[in-house]
Amino acid sequence: MKIRSDILRIYQSLHTWTGIVTGVLLFIAFYAGALTIFKEPIDRWLSPPIEKMNSVVPEKFDSLVNQVLGGYPESHRGFTLKLENTESVLAPVSWSDHEGGRELDLAHSFSYATLDDSGKILVRESVPSALAELIDMLHRTAGLPFFAGHDYLGVYVLGAAAVLYFLALISGVILLLPTLVKDLFALREGKNRKRFWLDAHNIVGIASLPFHIVISLTAIVFAFHDQFYDTLSVAVYRDQPMFTRAPPSAEAFQPVNMLPVSELLNRVEQRAPNMKVTEMMFSGLDSKRPGVRVALMNTDYMVSGAREGYLGMNPYTGDIMQTGMLPGQEGLWGSIVSKFFSLHFGSYGGNMVRWLYFALGIGGAFLFYSGNLLWLEKRRKKQRRGAALPEQNLSCRVMASATVGVCLGSVAGVCLSLVSAKWLHGQMSNTNYAFLLVYYTVFLSSVAWAFWRGAARSGIELLMLCGISALAIPLTSLLASLVPTLGWTHASLATLSVDVTALIFALCFFYFARKAWHRAHYGAADSVWSLQSEKRELAEGATVYRSKPVCD
């Protein structure tokens, strides 16, 4: 397929600059997003075994719920009943006197309840770990923690980045059209390192193109859904409500009159016979508009949540109030929305799809990192004007340092935050603030280090830091298994996979650090990753100074 060269230049400029503007932010979002696919195993990895309370057989759910409602009035505001007895479920019932919002919850404690052997309620209060939520926040905000209106500023920044990201995808495809068939799976190694990185960049981009299109479009909707709703409300619905709600009752309900959990489950079974109930979230039990949101799971369906679909009920009458998020019963528009949500979260197909999404997320992070490397290589070519070792301009040096500092600093920050979860347990009453402190200290220090040391040196050093940080995760578990007084370890396959995955990443980072060191000493002398210009000046007796990076 032939496309005019002037048109290709326009799309090349569009692809280059949209990628450069959003690259480092989207690297963090994709790297953290890949980890959130396995948020529950990560959360369990860092949770001590002592926090898990006894499970309760379904026949005793009614007894447990009645004792919670009768003895703890704060639970009337809302509580959650977990029907699954997985390793990540700390207790069958939990509640908090804090109304959850979109912000990261670090200080508020939760009450957890179960039954002892005699059938009496057993309650414990603790502050749950928020590290898995921190990783999810990085995925949604790229680590920009400031609030703007009702949500983090980073959510809107990433929404804008997703728009540019979509443009970069489309322009990248157009650029590849003339040579798509010939170069689709070509990965040419040799002296031309730019060609190798370009081939790898193109292969990852084209192979995962449908995934990236879905992620970019859904990210835009997630970021600006409030604005979309406000616009639709004014332009389309006007005086009519967008969402219909059941009218409130004349008087407030009393929790003592609530239907038994067993009866509610029976009615759910009648409405959704092929779905498995995972949890029931009760709210407003002493208000005029009570509700229970029932989470249902079936991996054969594409659902609107991260794992489940939802059914809304009245806990006093058992009436079905909302089915717009119930798989198979959403209606046309609800079905379309559910599929987009499911495609974003990977909430279908079981663990095989989750691992596929994990790989695609890591591949997406590579896509943005390699895009920046290609831009630096192109700038190096342009700077050659007959000089043996041209000195690059400020924008090139800033981009080189920012790429390694931001990207590798985020990776090291997440890994060391995970390790600190075990090492700081018992040393602090609330380790959630320590997670934030560790992450942002490592991240900001890495960025500052990259600018101070330059891209060539810091690239090697920060890759080593990432390798050491990732290796510290399985080493911490190994040490805890050998010396139990120092910590804890879990023997489940899910938590062991955290250690194994971290070990694989550590080996990869050490390998990358070795390649970076080799290139710094033996690669092209006019490369941003090269230290040969400094070595030459030292050999000539020049004054020792910190070398300025040049572009590769």
Rosetta blueprint (number, residue, H / E / L):
1 M L
2 K L
3 I L
4 R L
5 S H
6 D H
7 I H
8 L H
9 R H
10 I H
11 Y H
12 Q H
13 S H
14 L H
15 H H
16 T H
17 W H
18 T H
19 G H
20 I H
21 V H
22 T H
23 G H
24 V H
25 L H
26 L H
27 F H
28 I H
29 A H
30 F H
31 Y H
32 A H
33 G H
34 A H
35 L H
36 T H
37 I L
38 F L
39 K H
40 E H
41 P H
42 I H
43 D H
44 R H
45 W H
46 L L
47 S L
48 P L
49 P H
50 I H
51 E H
52 K L
53 M L
54 N L
55 S L
56 V L
57 V L
58 P H
59 E H
60 K H
61 F H
62 D H
63 S H
64 L H
65 V H
66 N H
67 Q H
68 V H
69 L H
70 G H
71 G H
72 Y L
73 P H
74 E H
75 S H
76 H H
77 R H
78 G E
79 F E
80 T E
81 L E
82 K E
83 L L
84 E L
85 N L
86 T L
87 E L
88 S L
89 V L
90 L L
91 A L
92 P L
93 V E
94 S E
95 W E
96 S L
97 D L
98 H L
99 E L
100 G L
101 G L
102 R L
103 E L
104 L L
105 D L
106 L L
107 A L
108 H L
109 S L
110 F E
111 S E
112 Y E
113 A E
114 T E
115 L E
116 D L
117 D L
118 S L
119 G L
120 K L
121 I E
122 L E
123 V E
124 R E
125 E E
126 S E
127 V L
128 P L
129 S L
130 A L
131 L H
132 A H
133 E H
134 L H
135 I H
136 D H
137 M H
138 L H
139 H H
140 R H
141 T H
142 A L
143 G L
144 L L
145 P L
146 F L
147 F E
148 A E
149 G L
150 H L
151 D E
152 Y E
153 L H
154 G H
155 V H
156 Y H
157 V H
158 L H
159 G H
160 A H
161 A H
162 A H
163 V H
164 L H
165 Y H
166 F H
167 L H
168 A H
169 L H
170 I H
171 S H
172 G H
173 V H
174 I H
175 L H
176 L H
177 L H
178 P H
179 T H
180 L H
181 V H
182 K H
183 D H
184 L L
185 F L
186 A L
187 L L
188 R L
189 E L
190 G L
191 K L
192 N L
193 R H
194 K H
195 R H
196 F H
197 W H
198 L H
199 D H
200 A H
201 H H
202 N H
203 I H
204 V H
205 G H
206 I H
207 A H
208 S L
209 L H
210 P H
211 F H
212 H H
213 I H
214 V H
215 I H
216 S H
217 L H
218 T H
219 A H
220 I H
221 V H
222 F H
223 A H
224 F H
225 H H
226 D H
227 Q H
228 F H
229 Y H
230 D H
231 T H
232 L H
233 S H
234 V H
235 A H
236 V H
237 Y H
238 R L
239 D L
240 Q L
241 P L
242 M L
243 F L
244 T L
245 R L
246 A L
247 P L
248 P L
249 S L
250 A L
251 E L
252 A L
253 F L
254 Q L
255 P H
256 V H
257 N H
258 M L
259 L L
260 P L
261 V H
262 S H
263 E H
264 L H
265 L H
266 N H
267 R H
268 V H
269 E H
270 Q H
271 R H
272 A L
273 P L
274 N L
275 M L
276 K E
277 V E
278 T E
279 E E
280 M E
281 M E
282 F E
283 S E
284 G L
285 L L
286 D L
287 S L
288 K L
289 R L
290 P L
291 G E
292 V E
293 R E
294 V E
295 A E
296 L E
297 M E
298 N L
299 T L
300 D L
301 Y L
302 M L
303 V L
304 S L
305 G L
306 A L
307 R L
308 E L
309 G E
310 Y E
311 L E
312 G E
313 M E
314 N L
315 P L
316 Y L
317 T L
318 G L
319 D L
320 I E
321 M E
322 Q E
323 T L
324 G L
325 M L
326 L L
327 P L
328 G L
329 Q L
330 E L
331 G L
332 L H
333 W H
334 G H
335 S H
336 I H
337 V H
338 S H
339 K H
340 F H
341 F H
342 S H
343 L H
344 H H
345 F H
346 G L
347 S L
348 Y L
349 G L
350 G H
351 N H
352 M H
353 V H
354 R H
355 W H
356 L H
357 Y H
358 F H
359 A H
360 L H
361 G H
362 I H
363 G H
364 G H
365 A H
366 F H
367 L H
368 F H
369 Y H
370 S H
371 G H
372 N H
373 L H
374 L H
375 W H
376 L H
377 E H
378 K H
379 R H
380 R H
381 K H
382 K H
383 Q H
384 R L
385 R L
386 G L
387 A L
388 A L
389 L L
390 P L
391 E L
392 Q L
393 N L
394 L H
395 S H
396 C H
397 R H
398 V H
399 M H
400 A H
401 S H
402 A H
403 T H
404 V H
405 G H
406 V H
407 C H
408 L H
409 G H
410 S H
411 V H
412 A H
413 G H
414 V H
415 C H
416 L H
417 S H
418 L H
419 V H
420 S H
421 A H
422 K H
423 W H
424 L L
425 H E
426 G L
427 Q L
428 M E
429 S L
430 N L
431 T L
432 N H
433 Y H
434 A H
435 F H
436 L H
437 L H
438 V H
439 Y H
440 Y H
441 T H
442 V H
443 F H
444 L H
445 S H
446 S H
447 V H
448 A H
449 W H
450 A H
451 F H
452 W H
453 R H
454 G L
455 A H
456 A H
457 R H
458 S H
459 G H
460 I H
461 E H
462 L H
463 L H
464 M H
465 L H
466 C H
467 G H
468 I H
469 S H
470 A H
471 L H
472 A H
473 I H
474 P H
475 L H
476 T H
477 S H
478 L H
479 L H
480 A H
481 S H
482 L H
483 V L
484 P H
485 T H
486 L H
487 G L
488 W L
489 T L
490 H L
491 A L
492 S L
493 L H
494 A H
495 T H
496 L H
497 S H
498 V H
499 D H
500 V H
501 T H
502 A H
503 L H
504 I H
505 F H
506 A H
507 L H
508 C H
509 F H
510 F H
511 Y H
512 F H
513 A H
514 R H
515 K H
516 A H
517 W H
518 H H
519 R H
520 A H
521 H H
522 Y H
523 G L
524 A L
525 A L
526 D L
527 S L
528 V L
529 W L
530 S L
531 L L
532 Q H
533 S H
534 E H
535 K H
536 R H
537 E H
538 L H
539 A H
540 E L
541 G L
542 A L
543 T L
544 V L
545 Y L
546 R L
547 S L
548 K L
549 P L
550 V L
551 C L
552 D L
